Amino acid sequence: MRRAIRGRVWGHLVEDVQSTLTPVPSRARPAGQGAESHLFFLFQADRPLLEAAHWDLSDVEAVEIGRAADAGPVVPHGRLAIRRSDALMSKAHAVLRRTGGHWLIEDEQSKNGTRVNGAPVETAVLADGDVIELGQTFLLFRRTAHASETPAVPGLRGLTTWVPSLWRKLSDLAAVARSPVAIYLRGESGTGKELLAAAVHEASGRSGRFVAVNCGALPEKLVESELFGYRKGAFSGADEDRIGLVRSSDRGTLFLDEVGDLPLPAQAALLRVLQEREVLPLGETRAVRVDLRLITATHRDLERMVADGRFRADLLARLTGFNIELPPLRERREDLGLLIAALLRRLAPERADRIAFSRPAARALIGYSWPMNVRELERALEVALALARDGPVELEHLPELLRAHRAPVQPVLPAQDRRDHLTDLLRKHLGNVSAVARALGKTRAQVHRWIKRYQLDVRGFRR
């Protein structure tokens, strides 16, 4: 009887993915033997905007992946069937099996082969973070404890993640978006702090502008005049009044990126703004009232800077209301497909649904480590789309760093683990070779060859 699987396809189009699973009796599984493994759909090269999908493999013993326009038959004995509308995928392309404490992937003599981390394989052990390539479809294998049931974060339009800890933190952020609480973002450069700040502003309901300032890009001598404004004649070169960036965000949101780069005098002036809700432009004798929401971000350790006397402790106390750490892209690989789709829609909204990638280009895009995070990914896509014009994105359209990336060698399953897997199946099916062959999707002759190779006696499994 067909039932919904725990890791059902969230928000995915019916014609794109179908999954079936028959229940298997629950039993304790030793720790570290794949009990919390997951598969994530990352990307389909010819249709990169396909919606996200995720499968929880906790109650699954085998996963059959192949091409079909609609759902395949229910497969017995706790098998998950994943069907993709991928023209370059074979009807029976590959099988994942839990075996001897590992997950094993086997190519099913597919037309276009199976790759793991870019390397062609017939049989291979899967490790955490491995990328599986079948036809034009890229999947990510993770041995993680949990995954978000749906990647979309309620209340923050356009923000998505499969990472549960980040999803929960973003959900909390959405809850405080309409309050005046100060928000403090930490993370490496390029992790998307400005995008997150803009999403918070959109959700805040504030009528004013979203003003983003990179404090590290402001000349030290002009920091205060740029931020707080000035009157005409306040200093040499002040030929007209300027309201400054703080007053430009009145009734809106001021986002100060790299706030740790502010010099100490500017820190003192910013503290006054936060305490008194007013700003005193250079050359002015009366302060001007402001109503703004402040979001700050940095990749620096401000606590250490306070200890070193380079950042004001009283200002840090004002900045750290709701704090969130954005992980680097290398720690959220399962989100790569979500980010690519979102960036394509943003960079080329008129033709996003027609964009396609060659398999080598997609392989390079998915396999790269992205040390400069989301910003590097965005720049790479922006250049590639410009070079590709209206055609598919080819490998030569991507930056040299991506083209030069080489995949690691994929280990094969140890012979002992293959023997253990066959032994488990013979024990489960009481030495019935036909039943073992059906469970493996192989012929009786192949199973007999394995029995002979591993010197097993089927009579010992019969009762």
C-alpha positions in Angstrom: 0.0 0.0 0.0 1.4 3.4 -1.0 2.0 5.9 1.8 3.7 9.3 2.1 7.3 9.2 3.0 8.8 11.2 5.8 11.0 13.2 3.4 8.3 13.8 0.8 9.0 16.2 -2.0 8.2 19.7 -0.6 6.6 22.1 -3.0 7.8 20.2 -6.0 5.9 19.8 -9.3 4.2 16.5 -9.7 5.5 15.9 -13.2 9.1 16.6 -12.1 9.5 14.2 -9.2 7.5 11.2 -8.0 8.4 9.1 -4.9 6.9 5.8 -3.6 7.8 3.9 -0.5 6.5 0.7 1.1 6.8 0.5 4.9 9.5 -1.6 6.4 9.4 -3.0 9.9 11.2 -0.6 12.2 14.3 -1.8 14.0 17.2 -0.3 15.9 20.1 0.7 13.7 23.6 1.3 15.1 24.8 4.8 15.3 26.8 6.0 12.3 25.2 3.5 9.9 23.3 6.1 7.8 20.3 6.3 10.1 20.0 10.0 9.5 21.0 10.2 5.9 19.3 12.5 3.4 19.2 13.2 -0.3 18.7 16.7 -1.7 17.9 17.6 -5.2 20.3 20.4 -6.1 19.9 21.1 -9.8 18.9 19.9 -13.2 21.1 21.4 -15.8 18.5 21.9 -18.5 15.9 23.2 -16.0 17.7 25.0 -13.2 14.6 26.6 -11.8 12.9 23.3 -10.8 11.7 23.6 -7.2 13.7 22.1 -4.3 13.2 18.5 -3.1 14.5 16.5 -0.2 14.2 12.8 0.9 14.8 11.5 4.4 16.4 8.0 4.2 15.9 7.0 7.8 13.3 4.3 7.0 14.7 3.3 3.6 17.0 0.4 2.7 17.3 1.2 -1.0 16.6 4.1 -3.4 15.9 3.5 -7.1 16.4 6.5 -9.3 15.3 6.7 -12.9 13.4 8.6 -15.6 9.7 8.7 -15.8 7.0 11.3 -16.5 4.7 9.9 -13.8 5.0 7.7 -10.7 6.4 4.3 -11.0 5.0 1.2 -9.2 5.4 0.8 -5.4 8.5 -1.2 -4.8 8.4 -3.6 -1.8 10.8 -4.0 1.1 11.3 -0.4 2.1 12.5 0.9 -1.2 12.2 4.5 -2.3 11.6 5.2 -6.0 12.6 8.6 -7.3 11.4 9.4 -10.8 12.7 12.4 -12.7 11.6 13.9 -16.0 15.3 14.1 -17.2 15.7 13.2 -20.9 19.3 12.1 -20.3 18.5 9.8 -17.4 17.8 6.1 -18.0 14.6 4.6 -16.9 16.5 2.5 -14.3 19.6 4.7 -13.8 21.1 4.0 -10.4 20.4 2.4 -7.1 21.5 3.4 -3.6 21.7 0.6 -1.0 22.4 0.6 2.7 25.1 -1.9 3.2 27.6 -2.7 5.9 27.4 0.6 7.7 27.6 2.6 4.4 25.4 3.8 1.6 26.5 2.3 -1.7 25.6 3.7 -5.1 25.5 1.4 -8.1 25.0 2.3 -11.8 22.4 0.2 -13.4 24.1 0.0 -16.8 22.6 3.5 -17.6 23.2 5.0 -21.0 25.0 8.2 -19.8 26.6 6.7 -16.7 26.7 7.7 -13.0 29.2 10.2 -11.5 30.0 11.0 -7.9 31.8 14.3 -7.3 32.4 14.5 -11.0 34.1 11.1 -11.4 32.5 8.3 -13.3 31.6 5.3 -11.1 30.0 1.9 -11.4 29.9 1.2 -7.7 31.0 3.6 -4.9 30.7 4.3 -1.2 28.9 7.6 -0.5 30.4 10.0 2.0 28.8 13.0 3.6 28.6 15.9 1.1 29.0 13.7 -2.1 27.4 15.0 -5.2 25.6 12.4 -7.4 25.2 13.2 -11.1 22.6 11.2 -13.1 21.9 12.5 -16.6 21.4 16.2 -16.1 20.3 15.8 -12.4 22.5 16.6 -9.5 21.8 15.2 -6.0 23.6 15.8 -2.7 24.0 13.0 -0.2 24.2 14.1 3.5 24.6 12.3 6.7 22.9 15.0 8.8 20.7 14.7 11.8 17.9 16.8 10.4 16.7 18.8 7.5 14.0 21.5 7.3 10.6 20.2 6.1 10.3 23.1 3.7 13.1 25.5 2.7 10.9 28.7 2.5 11.2 30.9 5.6 7.7 32.3 6.4 7.7 36.1 6.7 10.9 36.7 4.8 10.2 36.7 1.1 12.8 34.9 -1.1 14.8 33.5 1.8 15.2 29.7 1.8 17.4 27.1 3.5 17.4 23.4 4.1 19.7 23.9 7.2 17.4 23.5 10.3 19.4 25.7 12.6 19.6 28.5 10.1 15.9 28.0 9.2 14.9 28.4 12.9 17.1 31.5 13.3 15.6 33.1 10.2 12.1 32.3 11.4 12.9 34.1 14.7 14.3 37.0 12.7 11.0 37.2 10.7 9.2 37.4 14.0 11.2 40.4 15.2 11.2 42.1 11.8 8.3 44.5 12.6 9.8 45.4 16.0 12.4 48.1 16.7 14.9 45.6 18.0 18.5 46.1 16.6 19.7 43.3 14.5 23.4 42.2 14.4 24.6 39.9 11.6 27.9 38.0 11.7 29.5 35.9 9.0 32.3 35.7 6.4 32.4 38.2 3.6 29.9 37.4 0.8 27.5 35.3 2.9 24.5 37.4 1.9 24.2 39.7 4.9 22.9 42.7 2.8 20.3 40.5 1.1 19.1 39.3 4.6 19.0 42.9 5.8 16.9 44.0 2.8 14.5 41.1 3.4 14.0 42.2 7.0 13.3 45.8 5.8 10.7 44.6 3.4 9.0 42.6 6.2 9.2 45.4 8.7 6.4 47.5 7.2 8.5 50.7 7.5 7.7 53.3 4.9 11.1 54.8 4.5 14.1 53.7 2.4 16.5 50.8 2.9 19.9 52.4 2.9 23.0 50.1 2.8 26.4 51.5 3.8 29.7 49.6 3.5 31.6 51.3 6.4 34.9 49.9 5.2 34.6 51.7 1.9 34.1 55.2 3.5 37.3 57.3 3.6 38.2 57.8 7.3 38.2 61.6 7.1 34.8 61.6 5.5 33.0 59.0 7.6 31.2 61.4 9.9 30.2 63.8 7.1 28.9 61.0 4.9 26.9 59.3 7.7 25.6 62.3 9.6 25.5 65.0 7.0 26.7 68.6 7.1 25.7 72.2 6.5 27.1 74.3 3.7 30.4 75.9 4.7 31.0 73.4 7.6 34.4 72.6 6.1 36.4 73.2 2.9 34.6 71.7 0.0 31.1 71.7 1.7 29.4 73.7 -1.1 25.9 72.6 -0.2 23.8 71.1 2.6 23.8 67.3 2.7 21.5 65.3 5.0 23.8 62.3 5.3 23.0 58.6 5.1 21.5 58.3 8.6 18.8 60.9 7.8 18.3 59.3 4.4 17.0 56.2 6.2 14.5 58.2 8.3 11.4 56.0 8.8 13.3 53.2 7.0 16.2 50.9 7.7 19.9 51.7 7.9 22.2 48.8 7.2 25.8 49.3 8.3 27.9 46.6 6.8 31.4 46.1 8.2 30.5 48.2 11.2 33.8 47.1 12.9 35.6 49.4 10.4 34.1 52.6 11.9 36.7 54.8 13.6 36.2 55.6 17.3 34.9 59.2 16.7 32.2 57.9 14.3 31.3 55.2 16.8 30.6 57.9 19.4 28.4 59.9 17.0 26.5 56.7 16.1 26.0 55.9 19.8 24.3 59.3 20.2 22.0 58.5 17.3 20.9 55.3 18.9 20.5 56.7 22.4 18.9 60.0 21.6 17.2 59.2 18.3 18.7 62.3 16.8 21.6 63.3 14.6 23.8 66.4 14.7 25.1 67.3 11.2 28.6 68.9 11.0 28.2 72.7 11.2 24.7 72.5 12.7 23.9 73.7 16.2 20.6 71.9 16.6 20.1 68.1 16.4 17.6 66.6 14.0 15.2 63.8 15.1 15.4 60.5 13.2 13.3 57.4 13.3 15.2 54.5 11.9 15.7 50.7 12.2 19.4 49.8 12.5 20.9 46.5 11.2 24.6 46.0 11.5 27.0 43.4 10.1 30.6 42.4 10.3 33.0 39.6 9.8 35.2 40.8 12.6 35.3 39.7 16.3 33.9 42.9 17.9 34.2 41.4 21.4 37.9 41.1 20.9 38.0 44.6 19.4 36.3 45.9 22.6 39.0 44.2 24.7 41.7 45.8 22.5 40.1 49.2 22.8 39.3 49.5 19.1 35.5 49.3 19.5 33.2 50.9 22.1 31.6 48.5 24.5 28.6 50.7 25.0 28.0 50.8 21.3 28.3 47.1 20.9 25.7 46.6 23.6 23.3 48.8 21.6 24.0 46.9 18.3 23.5 43.4 19.7 19.8 43.0 20.1 18.9 40.0 17.9 22.1 38.3 16.8 22.5 35.8 13.9 25.5 34.0 12.4 25.3 33.3 8.7 27.2 30.2 7.8 29.6 30.1 4.8 28.3 28.4 1.6 30.7 25.5 2.1 28.7 24.6 5.2 25.3 24.7 3.5 25.9 22.8 0.3 22.3 21.6 0.3 21.2 25.2 -0.3 23.3 25.6 -3.5 20.4 24.7 -5.8 18.1 27.1 -4.0 20.6 29.9 -4.3 21.3 29.3 -8.0 17.6 29.4 -8.8 17.1 32.6 -6.8 20.1 34.3 -8.4 19.0 33.4 -11.9 15.6 34.9 -11.3 17.2 38.0 -10.0 19.9 38.4 -12.6 17.8 37.5 -15.7 14.1 37.8 -14.7 12.8 37.9 -18.3 14.5 34.7 -19.5 15.2 32.8 -16.2 12.9 30.0 -17.2 14.7 29.5 -20.5 18.3 29.3 -19.0 20.1 26.0 -19.4 23.6 24.7 -18.5 25.7 22.1 -20.3 26.6 19.2 -18.1 30.3 20.2 -17.8 29.2 23.7 -16.8 26.7 22.4 -14.2 29.3 19.9 -12.9 31.8 22.7 -12.3 29.2 25.0 -10.7 28.0 22.3 -8.3 31.5 20.9 -7.5 33.2 24.2 -6.7 33.7 25.1 -3.0 32.8 28.8 -3.3 35.3 30.2 -0.8 34.0 33.8 -1.3 30.4 32.5 -0.7 27.2 33.8 -2.3 28.8 36.9 -3.7 31.3 34.8 -5.7 28.4 32.6 -6.9 26.4 35.7 -8.0 29.4 37.2 -9.9 30.1 33.9 -11.7 26.5 33.5 -12.8 26.3 37.1 -13.9 29.3 36.9 -16.1 28.3 33.4 -17.5 24.8 34.7 -18.5 26.3 37.7 -20.3 28.8 35.5 -22.2 26.2 32.8 -23.0 23.8 35.5 -24.4 20.6 33.5 -25.2 22.3 30.1 -25.5 23.1 27.5 -22.8 25.9 28.3 -20.3 29.0 26.3 -21.3 32.0 25.5 -19.3 34.1 28.2 -21.0 31.6 30.8 -19.8 32.6 30.1 -16.2 35.6 31.6 -14.3 38.9 29.9 -14.7 38.9 28.8 -11.0 35.8 26.8 -11.6 37.1 25.2 -14.8 40.3 24.2 -13.1 38.6 22.5 -10.2 39.2 18.7 -10.1 37.0 16.2 -8.3 38.5 13.9 -5.7 38.9 10.2 -6.4 35.9 8.3 -5.3 36.5 5.2 -3.1 35.0 1.9 -4.0 33.1 -0.3 -1.5 35.4 -2.7 0.4 34.9 -6.3 -0.6 34.1 -7.2 3.1 31.2 -4.7 3.0 29.9 -6.2 -0.2 30.0 -9.6 1.4 28.3 -8.4 4.5 25.5 -6.9 2.5 24.9 -10.1 0.6 25.0 -12.1 3.8 22.4 -9.8 5.4 20.0 -10.3 2.4 20.5 -14.1 2.5 19.7 -14.1 6.2 16.7 -11.9 5.7 15.3 -14.0 2.9 16.2 -17.4 4.5 18.6 -18.3 1.8 16.1 -17.8 -1.0 18.3 -16.8 -4.0 15.3 -15.6 -6.1 14.2 -13.3 -3.3 17.7 -11.9 -2.9 17.9 -11.3 -6.7 14.6 -9.4 -6.6 15.8 -7.3 -3.7 18.9 -6.4 -5.5 17.3 -6.0 -8.9 19.7 -8.6 -10.3 19.4 -11.9 -12.0 19.7 -15.2 -10.1 22.8 -16.0 -12.1 24.5 -12.8 -10.9 23.6 -13.6 -7.3 25.0 -17.1 -7.6 28.3 -15.7 -8.9 28.5 -13.4 -5.9 27.7 -16.3 -3.5 30.5 -18.3 -5.1 33.0 -15.4 -5.1 32.4 -14.7 -1.4 32.4 -18.5 -0.5 28.9 -18.4 1.1 26.7 -21.5 1.7 23.0 -20.7 1.2 22.1 -23.8 3.1 23.2 -22.2 6.3 20.6 -19.5 5.9 17.6 -21.8 5.5 15.4 -22.9 8.3 
